[in-house]
Amino acid sequence: MALVTLTQAGMMLLQANTGPVTVTTYELGSGYDYTPEATATMLMGTEVWSGTVPAPLAVNANLVEYQIYLDYPLGPFTFGEFGLYVGTTLFAIGSMSELLTKLPLTSTSQGNAITLSIYLSMVGENYNLWLNLTQSTNQLVLPVLQTVDVLPPSQAAVPNIYTIQGASSAQTSYLAYTDTQGLWNFDAYDYAQQAMGTIVGMDSMSVTIEYSQYVMGMTPTYFGEVLLQFSTGELYGVCRYVETTVNSGTTVTLNFATPLAMLPAIGDEFLVFARDILSTTVANLPPATTTMLGVVIVGPTLTVTPTGLLNVNDMMLPVQSVN
């Protein structure tokens, strides 16, 4: 359990800015199990570690994430409190209910990694702050995200691999991973070479392309089947599920379920990934066609065994030969 609050100085910084405040450094301290006060100007305990904070991530138009990542080589030390600083000004302070131990990964010890994600909600002059704490004592124990929409840009991903929950109970969870030099990859989604587009229009909830670039695979038959990833421009590596598409004759608009905090530019490009059929339940499979794999219903002129073997039903076709 953890408690976190903005300081009075942090509130003044937010009220004086038109965008997210850029936190420059963090400190970890030996204090713990106390209620942080807005009047605080420093940590309650002794500093045990400090470092720089990456640029804030706009999760959506009203939500900003600040992240402290303690990588495997760091340690050993224990901490139970943290402070976010803008220069020398304490912006926010947080306290855990117990001390956390950070151990280094060595050839003889497993070590651990810890991620502190501090979320700041801003609506007008109303502010709300909370903390997500992710600990891993095994490099194969991965942080879990509820949706691909909250993945950080690939070049700023720490860690660089996540488990993403399925968009519904009929879909398996899957892995999103990147080398931080390229785009995100997904083990349950296939990339079709022709499924790409160039943006000719956009808003916070959609992008629009020319109809000539549209392919059927861009339209989901269920939510979670299709995801879009920006492949050029300021939003490079940002992902969104495609909820619906709208054909307007000369253009097609791909609509999202989660708004963008920053808009792409005209001419930016994106890639579209389709969910692998085998990673969902049968309820999500589309009907089979002469060109597309899918489900079929066995008609009266066929028989089917428990193993799925189809044969012609002889009782429906009794004629054996014709003279």
C-alpha positions as CSV (number, residue, x, y, z in Angstrom):
1,M,0.0,0.0,0.0
2,A,1.2,3.5,-0.8
3,L,0.1,7.1,-0.3
4,V,1.1,9.9,-2.6
5,T,0.3,13.6,-2.7
6,L,1.2,16.8,-4.6
7,T,3.0,19.4,-2.5
8,Q,1.7,22.9,-2.3
9,A,4.7,23.9,-4.4
10,G,3.7,21.2,-7.0
11,M,0.2,22.6,-7.1
12,M,1.6,26.1,-7.9
13,L,3.7,24.7,-10.7
14,L,0.7,22.9,-12.2
15,Q,-1.5,26.1,-12.0
16,A,1.3,28.1,-13.7
17,N,1.7,25.7,-16.6
18,T,-0.4,25.0,-19.7
19,G,0.8,21.4,-20.1
20,P,2.3,18.6,-18.0
21,V,5.0,19.6,-15.6
22,T,8.4,18.0,-16.4
23,V,9.8,16.3,-13.4
24,T,13.6,16.3,-13.5
25,T,14.8,14.0,-10.7
26,Y,13.6,11.6,-8.0
27,E,14.8,10.6,-4.6
28,L,14.2,7.4,-2.6
29,G,14.4,7.6,1.2
30,S,14.5,5.4,4.3
31,G,11.2,6.7,5.7
32,Y,8.0,4.7,5.4
33,D,4.5,4.2,6.8
34,Y,3.5,7.9,7.2
35,T,0.9,10.2,5.6
36,P,2.6,12.5,3.1
37,E,1.9,16.2,3.8
38,A,1.3,18.8,1.1
39,T,3.5,21.2,3.1
40,A,6.6,18.9,2.7
41,T,9.7,20.3,1.1
42,M,11.9,17.2,1.5
43,L,11.7,13.5,2.4
44,M,11.1,12.4,5.9
45,G,14.0,9.9,6.0
46,T,17.5,9.7,4.6
47,E,18.1,9.6,0.9
48,V,19.2,6.1,-0.3
49,W,19.1,6.5,-4.1
50,S,18.3,9.2,-6.7
51,G,18.1,9.5,-10.4
52,T,16.5,11.3,-13.4
53,V,12.9,10.9,-14.5
54,P,11.9,10.4,-18.2
55,A,9.6,12.9,-19.9
56,P,6.0,12.5,-18.7
57,L,3.8,10.3,-20.8
58,A,0.4,11.6,-21.8
59,V,-1.9,8.5,-21.3
60,N,-4.8,10.6,-22.5
61,A,-6.0,14.2,-22.6
62,N,-6.4,14.3,-18.8
63,L,-4.0,11.7,-17.5
64,V,-0.2,12.0,-17.2
65,E,2.3,9.3,-16.1
66,Y,5.6,9.8,-14.4
67,Q,7.8,6.7,-14.1
68,I,10.7,5.7,-11.9
69,Y,12.3,2.5,-13.1
70,L,14.9,0.7,-10.9
71,D,16.7,-1.7,-13.3
72,Y,18.2,-5.1,-12.4
73,P,21.8,-3.9,-11.9
74,L,20.9,-1.3,-9.1
75,G,21.2,-2.0,-5.4
76,P,21.4,-3.2,-2.8
77,F,19.3,-0.7,-0.8
78,T,15.9,-0.5,0.9
79,F,13.4,2.4,0.7
80,G,9.9,3.2,1.8
81,E,9.3,6.7,0.4
82,F,10.0,8.7,-2.8
83,G,10.0,12.3,-3.9
84,L,9.6,13.9,-7.4
85,Y,11.5,17.1,-7.9
86,V,11.3,19.9,-10.4
87,G,14.8,21.3,-10.1
88,T,15.2,21.7,-6.3
89,T,11.4,22.0,-5.7
90,L,9.6,18.9,-4.2
91,F,6.7,18.4,-6.6
92,A,5.1,15.2,-5.1
93,I,5.9,12.9,-2.2
94,G,4.8,9.3,-1.5
95,S,5.1,6.8,1.3
96,M,4.8,3.0,1.3
97,S,3.4,1.0,4.2
98,E,6.6,-1.1,4.4
99,L,10.2,-0.9,3.3
100,L,11.0,-2.3,-0.2
101,T,14.3,-4.1,-0.9
102,K,16.1,-3.5,-4.2
103,L,18.7,-6.2,-5.0
104,P,21.1,-6.3,-7.9
105,L,21.2,-9.0,-10.5
106,T,24.5,-10.8,-10.4
107,S,25.9,-14.1,-11.5
108,T,25.1,-15.6,-8.1
109,S,21.9,-13.7,-7.1
110,Q,18.6,-13.3,-9.0
111,G,18.0,-9.6,-8.1
112,N,14.8,-7.7,-8.9
113,A,13.4,-4.8,-10.9
114,I,10.9,-2.2,-9.5
115,T,8.8,0.2,-11.5
116,L,6.9,3.1,-9.7
117,S,4.3,4.6,-12.0
118,I,2.8,7.8,-10.6
119,Y,-0.4,9.0,-12.4
120,L,-1.6,12.6,-12.3
121,S,-5.2,13.3,-13.3
122,M,-5.8,16.9,-14.3
123,V,-9.3,18.2,-15.1
124,G,-9.4,21.9,-15.0
125,E,-7.8,22.8,-11.7
126,N,-8.8,19.5,-10.0
127,Y,-5.8,17.2,-9.5
128,N,-5.6,13.6,-8.4
129,L,-2.5,11.6,-7.9
130,W,-2.0,7.8,-7.4
131,L,0.8,5.2,-7.6
132,N,1.1,1.8,-9.4
133,L,4.0,-0.3,-8.0
134,T,5.4,-3.2,-10.2
135,Q,8.0,-5.5,-8.8
136,S,9.8,-8.3,-10.6
137,T,12.1,-10.8,-8.9
138,N,12.4,-12.8,-12.0
139,Q,13.2,-11.4,-15.5
140,L,10.4,-13.5,-16.9
141,V,7.7,-12.0,-14.6
142,L,6.4,-9.2,-16.8
143,P,4.3,-6.1,-16.0
144,V,0.7,-6.4,-17.0
145,L,-1.3,-3.7,-18.9
146,Q,-5.1,-3.8,-19.3
147,T,-4.9,-2.6,-22.9
148,V,-2.5,-2.0,-25.7
149,D,-3.7,1.7,-25.7
150,V,-1.5,2.5,-22.7
151,L,1.7,1.1,-24.1
152,P,4.5,3.8,-24.0
153,P,6.1,4.8,-27.3
154,S,8.5,2.0,-28.3
155,Q,11.6,4.1,-28.1
156,A,10.8,5.1,-24.5
157,A,9.8,1.7,-23.3
158,V,11.2,0.7,-19.9
159,P,10.8,-2.3,-19.6
160,N,10.6,-3.2,-23.2
161,I,8.2,-6.1,-22.9
162,Y,4.7,-6.3,-21.4
163,T,1.8,-8.7,-20.9
164,I,-1.4,-7.2,-22.4
165,Q,-4.7,-8.5,-21.2
166,G,-7.2,-9.7,-23.8
167,A,-9.8,-7.1,-24.8
168,S,-12.4,-9.6,-23.7
169,S,-12.7,-12.9,-21.8
170,A,-12.8,-14.7,-25.2
171,Q,-9.3,-13.5,-26.1
172,T,-6.0,-14.7,-24.6
173,S,-3.6,-12.2,-23.1
174,Y,-0.5,-11.6,-25.3
175,L,3.0,-10.2,-25.3
176,A,4.0,-6.8,-26.6
177,Y,7.8,-6.4,-27.1
178,T,10.3,-4.1,-28.7
179,D,14.0,-3.6,-29.2
180,T,13.3,0.2,-28.5
181,Q,14.8,1.0,-31.9
182,G,11.8,-0.2,-33.9
183,L,8.1,-0.7,-33.5
184,W,6.1,-2.8,-31.0
185,N,5.6,-6.5,-32.0
186,F,2.8,-8.7,-30.8
187,D,2.8,-12.4,-30.5
188,A,-1.0,-12.8,-31.1
189,Y,-1.3,-10.4,-34.0
190,D,-0.3,-10.8,-37.7
191,Y,1.0,-8.0,-39.8
192,A,-0.4,-7.9,-43.3
193,Q,2.0,-6.2,-45.7
194,Q,-0.9,-4.3,-47.5
195,A,-2.5,-3.2,-44.2
196,M,-0.9,0.3,-43.9
197,G,-2.3,3.8,-44.4
198,T,-1.3,7.4,-44.8
199,I,-3.3,9.9,-42.7
200,V,-5.3,12.5,-44.6
201,G,-7.5,13.6,-41.6
202,M,-7.6,13.0,-37.8
203,D,-9.0,14.0,-34.5
204,S,-8.4,12.7,-30.9
205,M,-10.5,9.6,-31.5
206,S,-9.8,8.6,-35.1
207,V,-7.6,8.8,-38.2
208,T,-8.8,9.0,-41.8
209,I,-7.2,7.5,-45.0
210,E,-8.0,7.6,-48.7
211,Y,-10.4,4.8,-49.7
212,S,-7.8,3.4,-52.2
213,Q,-5.7,2.4,-49.2
214,Y,-8.5,0.6,-47.3
215,V,-8.4,-3.2,-47.0
216,M,-11.1,-5.4,-45.3
217,G,-8.6,-6.4,-42.6
218,M,-8.8,-2.8,-41.2
219,T,-12.5,-3.4,-40.1
220,P,-12.8,-5.5,-36.9
221,T,-15.6,-8.1,-36.6
222,Y,-15.2,-7.9,-32.8
223,F,-13.4,-5.4,-30.5
224,G,-9.7,-6.4,-30.0
225,E,-9.4,-8.0,-33.4
226,V,-7.6,-5.1,-35.1
227,L,-4.9,-2.8,-33.6
228,L,-3.2,0.2,-35.2
229,Q,0.4,1.4,-34.6
230,F,1.7,4.7,-35.8
231,S,4.9,4.0,-37.8
232,T,6.1,7.6,-38.6
233,G,5.9,11.0,-37.0
234,E,5.6,12.2,-33.4
235,L,3.4,9.3,-32.4
236,Y,5.8,6.6,-33.6
237,G,5.2,3.4,-31.7
238,V,1.9,4.6,-30.1
239,C,-0.9,1.9,-30.4
240,R,-4.7,1.9,-30.4
241,Y,-7.4,-0.7,-30.8
242,V,-9.6,0.0,-33.8
243,E,-13.2,0.0,-32.6
244,T,-15.0,0.7,-35.9
245,T,-14.4,2.0,-39.4
246,V,-16.7,4.3,-41.4
247,N,-16.7,4.4,-45.2
248,S,-17.5,7.9,-46.5
249,G,-17.1,7.1,-50.2
250,T,-13.7,8.6,-51.0
251,T,-12.2,8.2,-47.5
252,V,-12.4,5.7,-44.6
253,T,-12.2,6.7,-40.9
254,L,-10.7,4.3,-38.3
255,N,-12.2,5.0,-34.9
256,F,-10.5,4.4,-31.5
257,A,-11.9,3.5,-28.1
258,T,-9.3,5.6,-26.3
259,P,-8.5,9.3,-27.2
260,L,-5.1,10.5,-28.2
261,A,-3.4,13.2,-26.0
262,M,-1.4,14.4,-29.1
263,L,-2.6,14.3,-32.7
264,P,-0.7,12.9,-35.6
265,A,0.1,15.0,-38.6
266,I,-1.2,14.8,-42.2
267,G,1.0,12.4,-44.0
268,D,2.0,10.3,-41.0
269,E,1.7,6.6,-41.6
270,F,0.4,3.7,-39.5
271,L,0.4,-0.1,-39.7
272,V,-2.6,-2.4,-38.9
273,F,-2.3,-5.7,-37.1
274,A,-5.0,-8.4,-37.1
275,R,-5.6,-10.8,-34.3
276,D,-4.4,-14.4,-34.9
277,I,-7.6,-16.6,-35.2
278,L,-6.1,-19.3,-33.0
279,S,-5.7,-16.9,-30.0
280,T,-9.4,-16.4,-29.6
281,T,-12.4,-18.6,-28.8
282,V,-14.6,-19.9,-31.6
283,A,-17.2,-17.3,-30.8
284,N,-14.8,-14.6,-32.2
285,L,-14.1,-16.4,-35.5
286,P,-15.7,-15.0,-38.6
287,P,-17.6,-17.3,-41.0
288,A,-15.5,-19.0,-43.6
289,T,-15.5,-17.8,-47.2
290,T,-13.9,-19.1,-50.3
291,T,-10.9,-16.8,-49.6
292,M,-10.9,-16.5,-45.8
293,L,-10.3,-19.0,-43.0
294,G,-13.2,-19.2,-40.5
295,V,-15.9,-21.3,-39.0
296,V,-18.5,-23.5,-40.8
297,I,-21.7,-25.2,-39.8
298,V,-22.2,-28.8,-40.9
299,G,-25.2,-29.1,-43.2
300,P,-27.6,-32.1,-43.7
301,T,-25.6,-33.5,-46.6
302,L,-22.5,-33.9,-44.5
303,T,-21.5,-35.9,-41.4
304,V,-18.9,-34.8,-38.8
305,T,-17.0,-37.0,-36.2
306,P,-16.0,-35.9,-32.7
307,T,-12.5,-35.3,-34.1
308,G,-13.9,-32.8,-36.7
309,L,-13.6,-35.2,-39.8
310,L,-16.2,-34.3,-42.5
311,N,-17.7,-36.8,-44.9
312,V,-20.6,-36.9,-47.3
313,N,-23.8,-38.2,-45.7
314,D,-24.7,-41.3,-47.8
315,M,-28.3,-41.3,-46.5
316,M,-28.9,-37.9,-48.1
317,L,-27.3,-39.0,-51.4
318,P,-28.5,-42.7,-51.9
319,V,-27.7,-43.0,-55.7
320,Q,-24.7,-45.2,-56.1
321,S,-24.4,-45.3,-59.9
322,V,-26.2,-44.1,-63.1
323,N,-26.5,-46.1,-66.3
